[in-house]
Amino acid sequence: MNMRAAKRSRLSIAASSGFCEAIKARGHECGQIVAKPGQLACFCRCEGKARGNTPQRSDAADVSAPLDPAMCSPHKKTDPFAERALMSDNGLTGRNAPVAAMAKRNLRNRLVRTRYASPDSYPVTALLPERARQAAMSRVCYAPAQKLFYARLPKCANSTIVRTMANASRPGLEDVRINRLKALFNMLPWPREFEAAAKITVLRDPVERAVSAWRDKGHSAAFIRQHRYAGDEETIPTLEQFLIALRDNDYYQNGHYLPQLDMIPGPIERYDVGTVERLEPFLERVCMTYFGQFSGLQNVLHHATDSRKKKLEISVRERALIEALYARDIAFYQSLRG
């Protein structure tokens, strides 16, 4: 068998497996999965039919990787990540582990999105206010093996949290860029998985968080051009100008400005809630409970000290604007601190 045929065979196996997982997702019990070199065939006992081409050879292989059901059509191109996902299933990890893990994440999310086409129809994000659903969809973090759901909130040390949990979860992720790690852990749980999962989140002092958003996005040339906080495309806004712009124009147009409680699906009482102020002991407990190890915080909390210092210097007017924008967050955060 030449290399092209061998690759086609491996991708056929992956495709057949994807259809089987799609049937499972619809509540069916799957029968034998059969894949032939260059062919696609997937049998389900309860549906009583096969999908794909008729097998022409007898050297079948059973597989179980959860892949995209659309790949079962012989007229659709197979996913370029499928072969790498199979490599991971067969124990080929190490340097390829992040790539294989990303492939599994992509394929899981496609399967969920096949069922739920938008954040409005996805039962997890449908629990949120409409304004927060799109931003939350891209930040959902779920670890299937640990049955752990993390409501990841912007400007709440989420880079540190993701990096720390990633390093505790498996070897080989230490050098992966943080944006890729966030994408890797952006796994969408099925509704039944979400309901059964342990849930965690980390909140930040709302005043401190608003100041941090201004120091970050309020000083970004790209954001200034887009949102014109001070009335033009070049001027860096004062904190007061930034807060007024959020109140009058852009309050819900970016996830970094949304109230924290708006982006937490379901009742907050069901979450184990930590705070940025006491992040290390909280993460140590989480990592030891769900991953079995903890090697300390893995990132620096950028601007945290400056934001706390600036918080003490803000004017009465600025504080009043923040309190109006984030009243629920402030009340809940104060309750956490007793």
Long-range contacts (C-beta under 8 A, 24 or more apart in sequence): 1-37, 5-37, 5-38, 6-37, 7-83, 8-37, 8-38, 9-35, 9-36, 9-37, 9-38, 10-82, 10-83, 10-86, 11-78, 11-82, 11-83, 12-36, 12-37, 12-38, 12-39, 12-40, 12-78, 13-61, 13-63, 13-86, 14-63, 14-65, 14-67, 14-71, 14-78, 14-79, 14-82, 14-83, 14-85, 14-86, 15-40, 15-52, 15-67, 15-71, 15-72, 15-78, 15-82, 16-40, 16-41, 16-42, 16-52, 16-63, 16-72, 17-42, 17-63, 17-64, 17-65, 17-66, 17-67, 18-65, 18-66, 18-67, 18-68, 18-69, 18-70, 18-71, 18-72, 18-107, 18-111, 19-51, 19-52, 19-69, 19-71, 19-72, 20-44, 20-64, 21-66, 21-67, 21-69, 21-111, 22-69, 22-72, 22-111, 22-114, 23-47, 25-111, 25-115, 25-190, 32-62, 33-62, 33-63, 33-64, 34-60, 34-62, 35-60, 35-61, 35-63, 36-60, 39-74, 40-72, 40-73, 40-74, 42-72, 63-89, 64-89, 65-89, 65-104, 65-107, 66-104, 66-107, 66-108, 66-111, 67-107, 68-107, 68-110, 68-111, 68-114, 69-111, 69-114, 70-110, 70-114, 79-103, 79-106, 79-107, 81-106, 81-107, 82-107, 93-172, 94-172, 95-172, 97-170, 97-171, 97-172, 97-173, 98-172, 98-173, 98-176, 98-180, 98-184, 101-170, 101-184, 102-180, 102-183, 102-184, 105-183, 105-184, 105-185, 105-186, 105-187, 108-144, 108-187, 108-188, 109-186, 109-187, 109-188, 112-188, 112-189, 112-190, 113-188, 122-188, 123-191, 123-194, 124-188, 124-189, 124-191, 124-194, 124-265, 125-265, 127-265, 127-266, 128-262, 128-263, 128-264, 128-265, 129-262, 131-252, 131-258, 131-262, 132-252, 132-255, 132-258, 132-262, 132-263, 135-254, 135-255, 135-258, 135-263, 136-255, 136-263, 136-265, 137-188, 138-186, 138-255, 139-182, 139-186, 139-255, 139-263, 140-186, 140-187, 140-188, 140-189, 141-185, 141-186, 141-187, 142-185, 142-187, 142-188, 142-189, 142-193, 142-194, 142-197, 143-169, 143-185, 143-187, 143-290, 144-187, 144-189, 144-193, 146-198, 146-290, 146-291, 147-193, 147-196, 147-197, 147-198, 148-197, 148-198, 148-199, 148-200, 148-290, 149-189, 149-194, 149-197, 149-198, 149-199, 149-200, 150-185, 150-199, 150-200, 150-201, 151-199, 151-200, 151-201, 151-263, 151-264, 151-265, 151-271, 152-182, 152-201, 153-201, 153-202, 153-203, 153-204, 153-260, 153-263, 153-264, 154-255, 154-256, 154-258, 154-263, 155-204, 155-209, 155-212, 155-213, 155-216, 155-256, 156-202, 156-203, 156-204, 156-209, 156-260, 156-276, 157-202, 157-204, 157-276, 157-279, 157-299, 157-301, 157-304, 158-182, 158-202, 159-299, 160-279, 160-297, 160-298, 160-299, 160-300, 160-301, 161-202, 161-279, 161-283, 163-298, 163-299, 164-283, 164-287, 164-294, 164-296, 164-297, 164-298, 164-299, 165-283, 165-286, 165-287, 165-291, 166-298, 167-295, 167-298, 168-287, 168-291, 168-292, 168-293, 168-294, 168-295, 169-291, 178-299, 194-265, 194-266, 198-272, 198-290, 199-266, 199-270, 199-271, 199-272, 200-271, 200-272, 200-273, 200-274, 200-286, 201-264, 201-268, 201-271, 201-272, 201-273, 201-274, 202-273, 202-274, 202-275, 202-276, 202-279, 202-282, 203-260, 203-273, 203-274, 203-275, 203-276, 203-329, 203-332, 203-333, 203-336, 204-260, 204-275, 204-276, 205-275, 205-276, 205-277, 205-311, 205-333, 206-259, 206-260, 206-322, 206-326, 206-329, 206-330, 206-333, 207-311, 207-314, 207-319, 207-322, 207-326, 207-330, 208-276, 208-304, 208-307, 208-308, 208-311, 209-260, 209-307, 209-326, 209-329, 210-243, 210-322, 210-325, 210-326, 211-239, 211-307, 211-310, 211-311, 211-314, 212-303, 212-304, 212-307, 213-242, 213-256, 213-257, 214-239, 214-242, 214-243, 215-303, 215-306, 215-307, 215-310, 216-256, 216-303, 217-254, 217-256, 217-257, 218-242, 227-253, 239-310, 239-314, 239-318, 240-315, 240-317, 240-318, 240-321, 243-318, 243-321, 243-322, 243-325, 244-321, 246-325, 247-321, 247-324, 247-325, 251-325, 259-325, 259-326, 259-328, 259-329, 260-326, 260-329, 261-328, 261-329, 261-332, 268-332, 273-336, 275-333, 275-336, 275-337, 276-301, 276-304
